[in-house]
Amino acid sequence: MDQTPQHQSDLEQALLAAVGLFDALDIPYALIGGLAAMVYGKSRFTEDVDFVAQPGHMQDFSEHPEIMKTFGFDPKCTWKLYHQSGIDIDIWKDDHASAIIENSQPIQLAGRSVAVARAEDLVVMKLRSDRPQDEYDISEILKAGTLDNAKLSPLLTDQQAQRLEQIKHRIGLVE
């Protein structure tokens, strides 16, 4: 990751703590966002760690404040996790969270197996968000050639498919 050493260490610490918390509470999850995009594309700076989690996770958090504290999280907030390292853990609400989690794959990150959203689900989420960093992540994932079009195509709306084609044209993958 192209981060300062301390920031990278804080990101890894927060990532591992969140995965530990999810595992301790038996909450299915998938890593998404910039860190997941780096798995399939190219490193970029990111300030937080993003996940989707099983619906009902907030209740699980609120029922186990002692476990949250054990992993370095403030138990007063359950919709977003505040880690003692200063790194925030965003848990995105997504209508497709269950499918994203089900399709996730275990990948070794920071010395631990982490459930990471597959590249196709990540691209679709990033097309829905449509922020500048999302277009960059999509571009880098496309350049890396890690997408399976047979899995991606059924997930796209017509508008998302058009946007993806625009990105492909912009980065020179299609004429």
N, C-alpha and C positions, 0 to 999 in steps of 0.2 A: 504494500500500500504506500502511496506517495503521501505520507503524513509526517509530521514531526515525530521524533521517537516517543516523546511523552504522550502526545495525542494518540498515536497508534497503540501504545500500551494501555491507555485509558479506554479506547474503543474495544480492545481485546478483553480487558477486564470486565467491562459492561456487557459485552456479548456473552462471555462465558457465564457471568452471573445470571443473566436473563435465561440462558439455556438451562442452567442449573435449577433456577426457580420453576421454569415450565416443567422440567423433568420431575422435580420434587413434588409438584402438585398434580402431576399426571395430566398436564394441559397440552394437547396437540398444538403445534405451531409450525410456522415456516418463516425463515429469514427472507426478507424482501429488501427493497430499497438499494441504496448505493453499495452496501457491502455485498449483497447478493449479485448485483450487476457486475462487480469486480470479479466474481467467480467465473462469469461467462464472457466478460469483455476486457476492459482495461481499468486500471486503478485510477481513482480520482479522489479528491478531498471530500470527506463527508464529516458532519458534525454529530451525527446520531446513529442509532441502530434501529432498524425498522423490522417489524414482524406483523404477520397476521396470526391470530390465535383463535382457538375454538370459542364459539359464542358461549357466554357464561363465565369466561375467565375472570372478569372483574369480581364476581361473587366469590370465586375461589380465592382470589387475592385477599378480599376483605375478610374472609373467614379464617385466614392464616397469617395474621400480621407478624407473628414470631418467625415464620419461615421467610417472609419478605425481608425482615431485618437481618436474618442470617445471611442472605445473599446480598446485603448492602443496599436494599431499596427502602424508600420511605413508605410505610404502610398506610399513610393518610391519603395517598392518591392511588387509585386503581385503574383509571382510564388511560393513564400514561405512567411510565415508571421512571422515577428519579433515582439514579444510582449515585452512590457516595463518591464516585470518581468525577462527578460533574457531567457525565454523559447521559443524555436522555434516551429512553427507550420508547419509541412511538409504536403503538399497536393500532394498526389501521383497521377501520371497519370497512369490510368489503363484502358485497353480496356473494362473491364467489370464494370466500375464505375457506369453506369446507373442502371444495375441490382443489384449491391451491395447496392446502395442507396435505390432502390425500395424494396429490401428484408430486409432492416434494421428494427430494432425494437426499440421503445422508452424504455429507461432504466433510472432510477433515478441515477444520478451520481453527487456528490458534491451538492446535493439539487436541481438539475434541471433535467428535462427530456432531454436526449441526444439520438439522433439516432445512434445506434451502429450496425455495420455490424453483421449479424448473424454468428454464429460460423462456419458454413460450408463455407461461403464466405471467412471468415478470414483465415481458414486453407488453402484453395486453394491459396489465395494471398501469404501466408507464404511459401507454397510449391514452388511457382514461384520464390520467393526471395531467398530461400535456404541459409539463413545466420545462424550462430550458435544460435542467440537469437530466430530465427524463429523455429528451431527444438525444442528448449526448450519450446516455447509457444505451439507448436503443441502437444508435449508430455504431457504438463499439461492439455490442453483441452481434450485430449484423456483420461487421467486418471480421469478427472472430470465426464466423461460420458455425456457430453452435446451435442454431435454430433448426428444428424439424418442421418444415412447412406443412406436412401432413397433420401434425398436432396443432400447429398454430392457426391455420386457415379456419377451422370450424369455430374457433374462439372469437374471431374478429367480427365486428359489425361492418357494414359496408363503409361507413365513415372511417373506422379504424384501419381498414384495409387500404383505403385511399391515402390516408396519412402515412402509413407504413411505406407505400410505394413512393410517396414524395420524399421520404427520408432516404430510401434506397437510391433514388435519382440524385439527390443532393450529394450523397457520398460516392457516387459513381459506380454503384453496383448493378444498375440497369441503365440502358440508353433511353 
